[in-house]
């Protein structure tokens, strides 16, 4: 499967504002679809979403700006009026009645009887003629068509006043934003510095990058994505640089009717040290729950008695007699990697500890030429910090994966956790530049990428995943998908990327499932693993 095909089955394009502008221009210039048609399509799609929410003959206030967003609002007002609703459009900029798509739709709306009045505020209330005061002061719904995805920089004072007005009205009246809540940055999902708090957002053609990030959720409400007629060829010819992680059913590895444990793949977890034996056990449980046929934990012999009883389904490979990872274990590690039958994926790091000797073990595993794909997590990531670690990071293969949380990413990049969190996309790209491996930057809105790939955004911000052991479970889930896909469709590079995306998605959906079961927190890491078969099945996997 080609990289482009892999991306298409794993998610939906998330164009940046700049890319969305290019899609519009390509549709008009290369495919001869007039802008006025695209605007009409957008308004019709918004009308269908909004009208389904309304009882007959409702009062609707449209707050309209300029540009395409204002044109969408003007055209929508016409459709709402013709459906029997009472509509008032308050325009924040002088009306354009020229030949632009905006002007054309304003003219059509006026000729259909839509009333337009200049937007003026006093004491945070609209100033309107008497005949429009009922709609202006007591609407059943407000449409936000003030600023679209092309908005950049900071809000002007009058724009901020209008947004504050809509938010005050929105405390008792639902607000529906067109394309994006006004004031929200279409790339980062952050307010600039304020934004409309919509109950619903109708976004056109594709979700926008900013809408998919967790920090945007308090402003967007429910997001409805509607195609508006931009040719699919435009999506293909000019691919988006971000994707929303949402795998389709055929992305998942198939379960053959004659499945046996050997065909389901074998995972080996390197981890465990005094006081940290639960971590490799949780990673192993994640792998088992994600469908691996066989799972073994390779650990120092001195802690093996603590690991073995955790779950009877886990096999153990004790190495040496001590309790710590020492250089003396390196030959045992090589033997485990090269001789354990049918090992299709390795995880190294959970509960290993950060003793100096751990570096030698990680270096040995990375450099072993006969090993399968490697997922480095937790303590296995700490040897990658500093100049020597940077060299080691560059030795990872394309079919490997690293899964740092922000603190671990900061260690590798030699920066602070706060800096990583403040610039998550830039931090991910910095890691990708240093390695051929797939990179997973964990956190709310986990990001996934590799060299020359789009960035996949996982749309999850789950309190239930914010618990010790959650990352260990994730590493096991990812390894299981890598192992399963290596057996059923061996194309190491593409399959690793797909498996990593499926693992992150499954982990996120398990968190959502547990959020519903434990609304006040309290879920355990093992319950994340236990939820995996349920959520993987609902996402498209067959259990047959």
C-alpha angles and dihedrals in degrees: 000000000000121000091249091052090048092054093048094055092045100055155326125287115259105199118201116233089261092050091047090054088051092050090053092049093046091051091052100038104032101030099030097233107151118235090233088060093051089050091049090050091050093050092048092051091048090048092055091051095045099040090055088061096051137083115222121287098013125169111246127188117200117199104202132193129177133278126036094328091056090046091053088053094049093049091046090052089057092052092047092049092050089051090061102263125132108243136188124184118203109194120207093196132044111281116262110212096168130111098283118109088256092051093046092053094046089052092049091049093049092049089051090055102259109154116229123191131172113262111246127166133200122176088352092301130109118255106222140159113266094256092061101040096097092058094038096050102029110029122161090217138012123212115208108211096147106109129010137196091291090070112116137169122021129327119265116237094255091048090051090051091052092049091050089051092052091047092051091050089044091065088078104012125056116246122209116196122207114229094333136000108269112260095024117122108241093212104041102024090230125131115248084236098304132018141184113273100221127190089210135015121200106201122190131237096339139004111271121238095247093049091060096055117096095236089064096059096086088058103038103049110189111358118217115193117202129181114233102190104278102151116256086230088068090057089052099042094045105031121199119249092223132048131195107234105240111134118208119227095264091058091073122088112257125243108226117216089237094048117154132177093264092056091048091065135246124254126196120199119202108200150089133106135171109313092005104074094117093068099067090040090055091047088051091049090051090053093049094048090049089058108265110156097216130017127188131183114213108201142149110289092238093065098036092096089060094047098045099064094049094089124355091217091067121090120208134214108201113204120199123331103271127092099231135068103259133172087252088071094062095093090049090051092052091049092049093049096047104033108036103108119251096352103169101173137021131205118197126185115036107132094345093130125224101265115144092251091062089074092063092051093049091047090052094050093047093049097045103114096202097054125113124235115316129216111198115201141159113345089008088070097057096078086061093070124100129019095304091047091050088058090051091049089057091055093064115109131237090254092056129090138205121201110193125172114218093273093051091045089052090052092052094045093042094235136104130283088238091056091050092050092046091055107024097158092048090047091051091050091049090055092046090054090058100051145034090220126101109264124214114190102196127211137081102337096017112215125216129190146138133193112309094001131118116254113257116214117206106213096217132116102165124172089203091065092056094089136104112273095026092111091047090055090049093054090053093048091051092048091051092054090047091051095046093049093045089059099042103035110011109201099127102199100045093036092053092053091047092046092050091051092048091049094051091046093049092048090050093049090049088055091052090050091053092045087062092047095044108029091170095047123250100132116141126226090243088058089058087059092044090055093055100087090050097049095039089054093051090048092062111284119130119224092204 
